[in-house]
Amino acid sequence: YNFLQAVVFGFGSGAGWWLAIMLLASIRTKLDKNTAIPAGLKGTGITFITIGFMAMAFIGFSGMIAVQ
């Protein structure tokens, strides 16, 4: 990879991380207000399930843009 490709990859990775963290924070805020979640899943449990769903959604973006 040349320098420009490395910079674009680094910026894209940082932007993707920021997007994922912002989405998770937003979802967790809404989940904290939800009373229909069972007590055993509140907190860490529902967060892991949410992260799993987000990972499956983001894996769909892999390979959309070919970098040569």
mmCIF file of the N, C-alpha and C atoms, coordinates in Angstrom:
data_MODEL
# 
_entry.id   MODEL 
# 
loop_
_atom_site.group_PDB 
_atom_site.id 
_atom_site.type_symbol 
_atom_site.label_atom_id 
_atom_site.label_alt_id 
_atom_site.label_comp_id 
_atom_site.label_asym_id 
_atom_site.label_entity_id 
_atom_site.label_seq_id 
_atom_site.pdbx_PDB_ins_code 
_atom_site.Cartn_x 
_atom_site.Cartn_y 
_atom_site.Cartn_z 
_atom_site.occupancy 
_atom_site.B_iso_or_equiv 
_atom_site.pdbx_formal_charge 
_atom_site.auth_seq_id 
_atom_site.auth_comp_id 
_atom_site.auth_asym_id 
_atom_site.auth_atom_id 
_atom_site.pdbx_PDB_model_num 
ATOM 1   N N  . TYR A 1 1  ? 0.827   -1.185  0.000  1.00 0.00 ? 1  TYR A N  1 
ATOM 2   C CA . TYR A 1 1  ? 0.000   0.000   0.000  1.00 0.00 ? 1  TYR A CA 1 
ATOM 3   C C  . TYR A 1 1  ? 0.870   1.246   0.000  1.00 0.00 ? 1  TYR A C  1 
ATOM 4   N N  . ASN A 1 2  ? 0.389   2.267   -0.669 1.00 0.00 ? 2  ASN A N  1 
ATOM 5   C CA . ASN A 1 2  ? 1.130   3.521   -0.638 1.00 0.00 ? 2  ASN A CA 1 
ATOM 6   C C  . ASN A 1 2  ? 0.607   4.394   0.507  1.00 0.00 ? 2  ASN A C  1 
ATOM 7   N N  . PHE A 1 3  ? 1.187   5.560   0.649  1.00 0.00 ? 3  PHE A N  1 
ATOM 8   C CA . PHE A 1 3  ? 0.851   6.427   1.782  1.00 0.00 ? 3  PHE A CA 1 
ATOM 9   C C  . PHE A 1 3  ? -0.603  6.877   1.747  1.00 0.00 ? 3  PHE A C  1 
ATOM 10  N N  . LEU A 1 4  ? -1.091  7.259   0.580  1.00 0.00 ? 4  LEU A N  1 
ATOM 11  C CA . LEU A 1 4  ? -2.471  7.738   0.464  1.00 0.00 ? 4  LEU A CA 1 
ATOM 12  C C  . LEU A 1 4  ? -3.469  6.641   0.831  1.00 0.00 ? 4  LEU A C  1 
ATOM 13  N N  . GLN A 1 5  ? -3.233  5.431   0.367  1.00 0.00 ? 5  GLN A N  1 
ATOM 14  C CA . GLN A 1 5  ? -4.120  4.318   0.714  1.00 0.00 ? 5  GLN A CA 1 
ATOM 15  C C  . GLN A 1 5  ? -4.106  4.059   2.214  1.00 0.00 ? 5  GLN A C  1 
ATOM 16  N N  . ALA A 1 6  ? -2.936  4.156   2.827  1.00 0.00 ? 6  ALA A N  1 
ATOM 17  C CA . ALA A 1 6  ? -2.838  3.945   4.272  1.00 0.00 ? 6  ALA A CA 1 
ATOM 18  C C  . ALA A 1 6  ? -3.593  5.028   5.040  1.00 0.00 ? 6  ALA A C  1 
ATOM 19  N N  . VAL A 1 7  ? -3.506  6.273   4.582  1.00 0.00 ? 7  VAL A N  1 
ATOM 20  C CA . VAL A 1 7  ? -4.214  7.368   5.242  1.00 0.00 ? 7  VAL A CA 1 
ATOM 21  C C  . VAL A 1 7  ? -5.718  7.189   5.103  1.00 0.00 ? 7  VAL A C  1 
ATOM 22  N N  . VAL A 1 8  ? -6.178  6.841   3.907  1.00 0.00 ? 8  VAL A N  1 
ATOM 23  C CA . VAL A 1 8  ? -7.612  6.637   3.685  1.00 0.00 ? 8  VAL A CA 1 
ATOM 24  C C  . VAL A 1 8  ? -8.110  5.463   4.516  1.00 0.00 ? 8  VAL A C  1 
ATOM 25  N N  . PHE A 1 9  ? -7.344  4.384   4.567  1.00 0.00 ? 9  PHE A N  1 
ATOM 26  C CA . PHE A 1 9  ? -7.736  3.228   5.370  1.00 0.00 ? 9  PHE A CA 1 
ATOM 27  C C  . PHE A 1 9  ? -7.803  3.593   6.851  1.00 0.00 ? 9  PHE A C  1 
ATOM 28  N N  . GLY A 1 10 ? -6.823  4.334   7.327  1.00 0.00 ? 10 GLY A N  1 
ATOM 29  C CA . GLY A 1 10 ? -6.819  4.753   8.729  1.00 0.00 ? 10 GLY A CA 1 
ATOM 30  C C  . GLY A 1 10 ? -7.990  5.655   9.062  1.00 0.00 ? 10 GLY A C  1 
ATOM 31  N N  . PHE A 1 11 ? -8.281  6.599   8.184  1.00 0.00 ? 11 PHE A N  1 
ATOM 32  C CA . PHE A 1 11 ? -9.425  7.485   8.406  1.00 0.00 ? 11 PHE A CA 1 
ATOM 33  C C  . PHE A 1 11 ? -10.732 6.704   8.362  1.00 0.00 ? 11 PHE A C  1 
ATOM 34  N N  . GLY A 1 12 ? -10.867 5.808   7.398  1.00 0.00 ? 12 GLY A N  1 
ATOM 35  C CA . GLY A 1 12 ? -12.082 4.999   7.285  1.00 0.00 ? 12 GLY A CA 1 
ATOM 36  C C  . GLY A 1 12 ? -12.286 4.095   8.483  1.00 0.00 ? 12 GLY A C  1 
ATOM 37  N N  . SER A 1 13 ? -11.212 3.519   8.982  1.00 0.00 ? 13 SER A N  1 
ATOM 38  C CA . SER A 1 13 ? -11.314 2.661   10.163 1.00 0.00 ? 13 SER A CA 1 
ATOM 39  C C  . SER A 1 13 ? -11.742 3.459   11.386 1.00 0.00 ? 13 SER A C  1 
ATOM 40  N N  . GLY A 1 14 ? -11.163 4.623   11.549 1.00 0.00 ? 14 GLY A N  1 
ATOM 41  C CA . GLY A 1 14 ? -11.548 5.485   12.669 1.00 0.00 ? 14 GLY A CA 1 
ATOM 42  C C  . GLY A 1 14 ? -12.990 5.949   12.572 1.00 0.00 ? 14 GLY A C  1 
ATOM 43  N N  . ALA A 1 15 ? -13.422 6.298   11.364 1.00 0.00 ? 15 ALA A N  1 
ATOM 44  C CA . ALA A 1 15 ? -14.806 6.736   11.164 1.00 0.00 ? 15 ALA A CA 1 
ATOM 45  C C  . ALA A 1 15 ? -15.777 5.586   11.417 1.00 0.00 ? 15 ALA A C  1 
ATOM 46  N N  . GLY A 1 16 ? -15.411 4.390   10.992 1.00 0.00 ? 16 GLY A N  1 
ATOM 47  C CA . GLY A 1 16 ? -16.262 3.225   11.238 1.00 0.00 ? 16 GLY A CA 1 
ATOM 48  C C  . GLY A 1 16 ? -16.375 2.908   12.718 1.00 0.00 ? 16 GLY A C  1 
ATOM 49  N N  . TRP A 1 17 ? -15.258 3.003   13.432 1.00 0.00 ? 17 TRP A N  1 
ATOM 50  C CA . TRP A 1 17 ? -15.274 2.767   14.881 1.00 0.00 ? 17 TRP A CA 1 
ATOM 51  C C  . TRP A 1 17 ? -16.158 3.792   15.581 1.00 0.00 ? 17 TRP A C  1 
ATOM 52  N N  . TRP A 1 18 ? -16.007 5.067   15.198 1.00 0.00 ? 18 TRP A N  1 
ATOM 53  C CA . TRP A 1 18 ? -16.815 6.135   15.785 1.00 0.00 ? 18 TRP A CA 1 
ATOM 54  C C  . TRP A 1 18 ? -18.296 5.896   15.521 1.00 0.00 ? 18 TRP A C  1 
ATOM 55  N N  . LEU A 1 19 ? -18.646 5.512   14.301 1.00 0.00 ? 19 LEU A N  1 
ATOM 56  C CA . LEU A 1 19 ? -20.041 5.254   13.956 1.00 0.00 ? 19 LEU A CA 1 
ATOM 57  C C  . LEU A 1 19 ? -20.604 4.113   14.793 1.00 0.00 ? 19 LEU A C  1 
ATOM 58  N N  . ALA A 1 20 ? -19.849 3.037   14.930 1.00 0.00 ? 20 ALA A N  1 
ATOM 59  C CA . ALA A 1 20 ? -20.320 1.894   15.712 1.00 0.00 ? 20 ALA A CA 1 
ATOM 60  C C  . ALA A 1 20 ? -20.513 2.266   17.181 1.00 0.00 ? 20 ALA A C  1 
ATOM 61  N N  . ILE A 1 21 ? -19.593 3.018   17.752 1.00 0.00 ? 21 ILE A N  1 
ATOM 62  C CA . ILE A 1 21 ? -19.699 3.418   19.155 1.00 0.00 ? 21 ILE A CA 1 
ATOM 63  C C  . ILE A 1 21 ? -20.883 4.358   19.362 1.00 0.00 ? 21 ILE A C  1 
ATOM 64  N N  . MET A 1 22 ? -21.092 5.295   18.444 1.00 0.00 ? 22 MET A N  1 
ATOM 65  C CA . MET A 1 22 ? -22.228 6.217   18.558 1.00 0.00 ? 22 MET A CA 1 
ATOM 66  C C  . MET A 1 22 ? -23.557 5.469   18.430 1.00 0.00 ? 22 MET A C  1 
ATOM 67  N N  . LEU A 1 23 ? -23.630 4.523   17.509 1.00 0.00 ? 23 LEU A N  1 
ATOM 68  C CA . LEU A 1 23 ? -24.851 3.726   17.367 1.00 0.00 ? 23 LEU A CA 1 
ATOM 69  C C  . LEU A 1 23 ? -25.123 2.909   18.622 1.00 0.00 ? 23 LEU A C  1 
ATOM 70  N N  . LEU A 1 24 ? -24.083 2.282   19.167 1.00 0.00 ? 24 LEU A N  1 
ATOM 71  C CA . LEU A 1 24 ? -24.261 1.476   20.373 1.00 0.00 ? 24 LEU A CA 1 
ATOM 72  C C  . LEU A 1 24 ? -24.698 2.348   21.549 1.00 0.00 ? 24 LEU A C  1 
ATOM 73  N N  . ALA A 1 25 ? -24.120 3.528   21.682 1.00 0.00 ? 25 ALA A N  1 
ATOM 74  C CA . ALA A 1 25 ? -24.519 4.430   22.771 1.00 0.00 ? 25 ALA A CA 1 
ATOM 75  C C  . ALA A 1 25 ? -25.979 4.842   22.630 1.00 0.00 ? 25 ALA A C  1 
ATOM 76  N N  . SER A 1 26 ? -26.388 5.116   21.414 1.00 0.00 ? 26 SER A N  1 
ATOM 77  C CA . SER A 1 26 ? -27.780 5.497   21.175 1.00 0.00 ? 26 SER A CA 1 
ATOM 78  C C  . SER A 1 26 ? -28.735 4.345   21.479 1.00 0.00 ? 26 SER A C  1 
ATOM 79  N N  . ILE A 1 27 ? -28.381 3.162   21.038 1.00 0.00 ? 27 ILE A N  1 
ATOM 80  C CA . ILE A 1 27 ? -29.233 1.990   21.289 1.00 0.00 ? 27 ILE A CA 1 
ATOM 81  C C  . ILE A 1 27 ? -29.297 1.683   22.780 1.00 0.00 ? 27 ILE A C  1 
ATOM 82  N N  . ARG A 1 28 ? -28.157 1.772   23.473 1.00 0.00 ? 28 ARG A N  1 
ATOM 83  C CA . ARG A 1 28 ? -28.156 1.494   24.917 1.00 0.00 ? 28 ARG A CA 1 
ATOM 84  C C  . ARG A 1 28 ? -29.005 2.491   25.686 1.00 0.00 ? 28 ARG A C  1 
ATOM 85  N N  . THR A 1 29 ? -29.012 3.747   25.242 1.00 0.00 ? 29 THR A N  1 
ATOM 86  C CA . THR A 1 29 ? -29.856 4.750   25.893 1.00 0.00 ? 29 THR A CA 1 
ATOM 87  C C  . THR A 1 29 ? -31.324 4.362   25.787 1.00 0.00 ? 29 THR A C  1 
ATOM 88  N N  . LYS A 1 30 ? -31.728 3.900   24.611 1.00 0.00 ? 30 LYS A N  1 
ATOM 89  C CA . LYS A 1 30 ? -33.119 3.482   24.433 1.00 0.00 ? 30 LYS A CA 1 
ATOM 90  C C  . LYS A 1 30 ? -33.414 2.189   25.187 1.00 0.00 ? 30 LYS A C  1 
ATOM 91  N N  . LEU A 1 31 ? -32.448 1.283   25.251 1.00 0.00 ? 31 LEU A N  1 
ATOM 92  C CA . LEU A 1 31 ? -32.662 0.023   25.962 1.00 0.00 ? 31 LEU A CA 1 
ATOM 93  C C  . LEU A 1 31 ? -32.774 0.238   27.468 1.00 0.00 ? 31 LEU A C  1 
ATOM 94  N N  . ASP A 1 32 ? -32.063 1.229   27.994 1.00 0.00 ? 32 ASP A N  1 
ATOM 95  C CA . ASP A 1 32 ? -32.141 1.506   29.433 1.00 0.00 ? 32 ASP A CA 1 
ATOM 96  C C  . ASP A 1 32 ? -33.535 1.951   29.853 1.00 0.00 ? 32 ASP A C  1 
ATOM 97  N N  . LYS A 1 33 ? -34.258 2.576   28.934 1.00 0.00 ? 33 LYS A N  1 
ATOM 98  C CA . LYS A 1 33 ? -35.612 3.040   29.228 1.00 0.00 ? 33 LYS A CA 1 
ATOM 99  C C  . LYS A 1 33 ? -36.662 1.952   29.015 1.00 0.00 ? 33 LYS A C  1 
ATOM 100 N N  . ASN A 1 34 ? -36.274 0.847   28.374 1.00 0.00 ? 34 ASN A N  1 
ATOM 101 C CA . ASN A 1 34 ? -37.215 -0.222  28.054 1.00 0.00 ? 34 ASN A CA 1 
ATOM 102 C C  . ASN A 1 34 ? -37.428 -1.108  29.280 1.00 0.00 ? 34 ASN A C  1 
ATOM 103 N N  . THR A 1 35 ? -38.683 -1.291  29.676 1.00 0.00 ? 35 THR A N  1 
ATOM 104 C CA . THR A 1 35 ? -38.991 -2.113  30.853 1.00 0.00 ? 35 THR A CA 1 
ATOM 105 C C  . THR A 1 35 ? -39.332 -3.551  30.485 1.00 0.00 ? 35 THR A C  1 
ATOM 106 N N  . ALA A 1 36 ? -39.400 -3.866  29.192 1.00 0.00 ? 36 ALA A N  1 
ATOM 107 C CA . ALA A 1 36 ? -39.780 -5.214  28.764 1.00 0.00 ? 36 ALA A CA 1 
ATOM 108 C C  . ALA A 1 36 ? -38.604 -6.184  28.718 1.00 0.00 ? 36 ALA A C  1 
ATOM 109 N N  . ILE A 1 37 ? -37.399 -5.733  29.011 1.00 0.00 ? 37 ILE A N  1 
ATOM 110 C CA . ILE A 1 37 ? -36.221 -6.602  28.988 1.00 0.00 ? 37 ILE A CA 1 
ATOM 111 C C  . ILE A 1 37 ? -36.180 -7.399  30.284 1.00 0.00 ? 37 ILE A C  1 
ATOM 112 N N  . PRO A 1 38 ? -36.011 -8.727  30.201 1.00 0.00 ? 38 PRO A N  1 
ATOM 113 C CA . PRO A 1 38 ? -35.932 -9.535  31.421 1.00 0.00 ? 38 PRO A CA 1 
ATOM 114 C C  . PRO A 1 38 ? -34.745 -9.109  32.299 1.00 0.00 ? 38 PRO A C  1 
ATOM 115 N N  . ALA A 1 39 ? -34.887 -9.307  33.585 1.00 0.00 ? 39 ALA A N  1 
ATOM 116 C CA . ALA A 1 39 ? -33.857 -8.863  34.538 1.00 0.00 ? 39 ALA A CA 1 
ATOM 117 C C  . ALA A 1 39 ? -32.502 -9.508  34.260 1.00 0.00 ? 39 ALA A C  1 
ATOM 118 N N  . GLY A 1 40 ? -32.493 -10.756 33.827 1.00 0.00 ? 40 GLY A N  1 
ATOM 119 C CA . GLY A 1 40 ? -31.231 -11.446 33.561 1.00 0.00 ? 40 GLY A CA 1 
ATOM 120 C C  . GLY A 1 40 ? -30.476 -10.907 32.359 1.00 0.00 ? 40 GLY A C  1 
ATOM 121 N N  . LEU A 1 41 ? -31.165 -10.207 31.478 1.00 0.00 ? 41 LEU A N  1 
ATOM 122 C CA . LEU A 1 41 ? -30.515 -9.670  30.282 1.00 0.00 ? 41 LEU A CA 1 
ATOM 123 C C  . LEU A 1 41 ? -30.182 -8.193  30.393 1.00 0.00 ? 41 LEU A C  1 
ATOM 124 N N  . LYS A 1 42 ? -30.630 -7.531  31.418 1.00 0.00 ? 42 LYS A N  1 
ATOM 125 C CA . LYS A 1 42 ? -30.353 -6.095  31.543 1.00 0.00 ? 42 LYS A CA 1 
ATOM 126 C C  . LYS A 1 42 ? -28.853 -5.853  31.680 1.00 0.00 ? 42 LYS A C  1 
ATOM 127 N N  . GLY A 1 43 ? -28.410 -4.757  31.131 1.00 0.00 ? 43 GLY A N  1 
ATOM 128 C CA . GLY A 1 43 ? -26.999 -4.385  31.239 1.00 0.00 ? 43 GLY A CA 1 
ATOM 129 C C  . GLY A 1 43 ? -26.130 -5.093  30.220 1.00 0.00 ? 43 GLY A C  1 
ATOM 130 N N  . THR A 1 44 ? -25.184 -5.879  30.708 1.00 0.00 ? 44 THR A N  1 
ATOM 131 C CA . THR A 1 44 ? -24.192 -6.513  29.850 1.00 0.00 ? 44 THR A CA 1 
ATOM 132 C C  . THR A 1 44 ? -24.804 -7.523  28.890 1.00 0.00 ? 44 THR A C  1 
ATOM 133 N N  . GLY A 1 45 ? -25.776 -8.286  29.335 1.00 0.00 ? 45 GLY A N  1 
ATOM 134 C CA . GLY A 1 45 ? -26.372 -9.314  28.485 1.00 0.00 ? 45 GLY A CA 1 
ATOM 135 C C  . GLY A 1 45 ? -27.000 -8.753  27.227 1.00 0.00 ? 45 GLY A C  1 
ATOM 136 N N  . ILE A 1 46 ? -27.845 -7.756  27.374 1.00 0.00 ? 46 ILE A N  1 
ATOM 137 C CA . ILE A 1 46 ? -28.505 -7.166  26.211 1.00 0.00 ? 46 ILE A CA 1 
ATOM 138 C C  . ILE A 1 46 ? -27.507 -6.400  25.355 1.00 0.00 ? 46 ILE A C  1 
ATOM 139 N N  . THR A 1 47 ? -26.445 -5.877  25.971 1.00 0.00 ? 47 THR A N  1 
ATOM 140 C CA . THR A 1 47 ? -25.406 -5.190  25.203 1.00 0.00 ? 47 THR A CA 1 
ATOM 141 C C  . THR A 1 47 ? -24.673 -6.169  24.300 1.00 0.00 ? 47 THR A C  1 
ATOM 142 N N  . PHE A 1 48 ? -24.342 -7.358  24.807 1.00 0.00 ? 48 PHE A N  1 
ATOM 143 C CA . PHE A 1 48 ? -23.679 -8.365  23.973 1.00 0.00 ? 48 PHE A CA 1 
ATOM 144 C C  . PHE A 1 48 ? -24.569 -8.807  22.818 1.00 0.00 ? 48 PHE A C  1 
ATOM 145 N N  . ILE A 1 49 ? -25.844 -8.970  23.070 1.00 0.00 ? 49 ILE A N  1 
ATOM 146 C CA . ILE A 1 49 ? -26.772 -9.350  22.003 1.00 0.00 ? 49 ILE A CA 1 
ATOM 147 C C  . ILE A 1 49 ? -26.847 -8.241  20.958 1.00 0.00 ? 49 ILE A C  1 
ATOM 148 N N  . THR A 1 50 ? -26.911 -7.003  21.410 1.00 0.00 ? 50 THR A N  1 
ATOM 149 C CA . THR A 1 50 ? -26.954 -5.861  20.499 1.00 0.00 ? 50 THR A CA 1 
ATOM 150 C C  . THR A 1 50 ? -25.690 -5.780  19.661 1.00 0.00 ? 50 THR A C  1 
ATOM 151 N N  . ILE A 1 51 ? -24.534 -5.983  20.284 1.00 0.00 ? 51 ILE A N  1 
ATOM 152 C CA . ILE A 1 51 ? -23.265 -5.951  19.556 1.00 0.00 ? 51 ILE A CA 1 
ATOM 153 C C  . ILE A 1 51 ? -23.219 -7.061  18.515 1.00 0.00 ? 51 ILE A C  1 
ATOM 154 N N  . GLY A 1 52 ? -23.759 -8.220  18.846 1.00 0.00 ? 52 GLY A N  1 
ATOM 155 C CA . GLY A 1 52 ? -23.814 -9.313  17.873 1.00 0.00 ? 52 GLY A CA 1 
ATOM 156 C C  . GLY A 1 52 ? -24.644 -8.954  16.657 1.00 0.00 ? 52 GLY A C  1 
ATOM 157 N N  . PHE A 1 53 ? -25.804 -8.351  16.881 1.00 0.00 ? 53 PHE A N  1 
ATOM 158 C CA . PHE A 1 53 ? -26.643 -7.921  15.761 1.00 0.00 ? 53 PHE A CA 1 
ATOM 159 C C  . PHE A 1 53 ? -25.957 -6.830  14.937 1.00 0.00 ? 53 PHE A C  1 
ATOM 160 N N  . MET A 1 54 ? -25.284 -5.908  15.620 1.00 0.00 ? 54 MET A N  1 
ATOM 161 C CA . MET A 1 54 ? -24.570 -4.856  14.901 1.00 0.00 ? 54 MET A CA 1 
ATOM 162 C C  . MET A 1 54 ? -23.427 -5.436  14.079 1.00 0.00 ? 54 MET A C  1 
ATOM 163 N N  . ALA A 1 55 ? -22.735 -6.436  14.620 1.00 0.00 ? 55 ALA A N  1 
ATOM 164 C CA . ALA A 1 55 ? -21.640 -7.066  13.879 1.00 0.00 ? 55 ALA A CA 1 
ATOM 165 C C  . ALA A 1 55 ? -22.161 -7.737  12.615 1.00 0.00 ? 55 ALA A C  1 
ATOM 166 N N  . MET A 1 56 ? -23.301 -8.414  12.729 1.00 0.00 ? 56 MET A N  1 
ATOM 167 C CA . MET A 1 56 ? -23.878 -9.045  11.540 1.00 0.00 ? 56 MET A CA 1 
ATOM 168 C C  . MET A 1 56 ? -24.297 -8.000  10.514 1.00 0.00 ? 56 MET A C  1 
ATOM 169 N N  . ALA A 1 57 ? -24.789 -6.864  10.971 1.00 0.00 ? 57 ALA A N  1 
ATOM 170 C CA . ALA A 1 57 ? -25.181 -5.798  10.041 1.00 0.00 ? 57 ALA A CA 1 
ATOM 171 C C  . ALA A 1 57 ? -23.957 -5.189  9.360  1.00 0.00 ? 57 ALA A C  1 
ATOM 172 N N  . PHE A 1 58 ? -22.893 -4.939  10.123 1.00 0.00 ? 58 PHE A N  1 
ATOM 173 C CA . PHE A 1 58 ? -21.704 -4.313  9.550  1.00 0.00 ? 58 PHE A CA 1 
ATOM 174 C C  . PHE A 1 58 ? -20.912 -5.260  8.665  1.00 0.00 ? 58 PHE A C  1 
ATOM 175 N N  . ILE A 1 59 ? -21.018 -6.553  8.866  1.00 0.00 ? 59 ILE A N  1 
ATOM 176 C CA . ILE A 1 59 ? -20.280 -7.495  8.022  1.00 0.00 ? 59 ILE A CA 1 
ATOM 177 C C  . ILE A 1 59 ? -20.792 -7.430  6.585  1.00 0.00 ? 59 ILE A C  1 
ATOM 178 N N  . GLY A 1 60 ? -22.024 -6.961  6.421  1.00 0.00 ? 60 GLY A N  1 
ATOM 179 C CA . GLY A 1 60 ? -22.566 -6.782  5.078  1.00 0.00 ? 60 GLY A CA 1 
ATOM 180 C C  . GLY A 1 60 ? -21.838 -5.709  4.286  1.00 0.00 ? 60 GLY A C  1 
ATOM 181 N N  . PHE A 1 61 ? -21.164 -4.780  4.972  1.00 0.00 ? 61 PHE A N  1 
ATOM 182 C CA . PHE A 1 61 ? -20.424 -3.727  4.281  1.00 0.00 ? 61 PHE A CA 1 
ATOM 183 C C  . PHE A 1 61 ? -19.053 -4.195  3.793  1.00 0.00 ? 61 PHE A C  1 
ATOM 184 N N  . SER A 1 62 ? -18.561 -5.311  4.289  1.00 0.00 ? 62 SER A N  1 
ATOM 185 C CA . SER A 1 62 ? -17.220 -5.753  3.900  1.00 0.00 ? 62 SER A CA 1 
ATOM 186 C C  . SER A 1 62 ? -17.219 -6.158  2.429  1.00 0.00 ? 62 SER A C  1 
ATOM 187 N N  . GLY A 1 63 ? -16.246 -5.689  1.725  1.00 0.00 ? 63 GLY A N  1 
ATOM 188 C CA . GLY A 1 63 ? -16.111 -6.026  0.317  1.00 0.00 ? 63 GLY A CA 1 
ATOM 189 C C  . GLY A 1 63 ? -16.922 -5.162  -0.623 1.00 0.00 ? 63 GLY A C  1 
ATOM 190 N N  . MET A 1 64 ? -17.606 -4.145  -0.116 1.00 0.00 ? 64 MET A N  1 
ATOM 191 C CA . MET A 1 64 ? -18.393 -3.286  -1.005 1.00 0.00 ? 64 MET A CA 1 
ATOM 192 C C  . MET A 1 64 ? -17.493 -2.446  -1.904 1.00 0.00 ? 64 MET A C  1 
ATOM 193 N N  . ILE A 1 65 ? -16.358 -2.024  -1.368 1.00 0.00 ? 65 ILE A N  1 
ATOM 194 C CA . ILE A 1 65 ? -15.421 -1.208  -2.130 1.00 0.00 ? 65 ILE A CA 1 
ATOM 195 C C  . ILE A 1 65 ? -14.103 -1.968  -2.206 1.00 0.00 ? 65 ILE A C  1 
ATOM 196 N N  . ALA A 1 66 ? -13.657 -2.242  -3.416 1.00 0.00 ? 66 ALA A N  1 
ATOM 197 C CA . ALA A 1 66 ? -12.400 -2.971  -3.600 1.00 0.00 ? 66 ALA A CA 1 
ATOM 198 C C  . ALA A 1 66 ? -11.241 -1.977  -3.609 1.00 0.00 ? 66 ALA A C  1 
ATOM 199 N N  . VAL A 1 67 ? -10.278 -2.186  -2.729 1.00 0.00 ? 67 VAL A N  1 
ATOM 200 C CA . VAL A 1 67 ? -9.079  -1.354  -2.679 1.00 0.00 ? 67 VAL A CA 1 
ATOM 201 C C  . VAL A 1 67 ? -7.948  -2.158  -3.286 1.00 0.00 ? 67 VAL A C  1 
ATOM 202 N N  . GLN A 1 68 ? -7.298  -1.572  -4.282 1.00 0.00 ? 68 GLN A N  1 
ATOM 203 C CA . GLN A 1 68 ? -6.228  -2.305  -4.968 1.00 0.00 ? 68 GLN A CA 1 
ATOM 204 C C  . GLN A 1 68 ? -4.888  -1.719  -4.667 1.00 0.00 ? 68 GLN A C  1 
# 
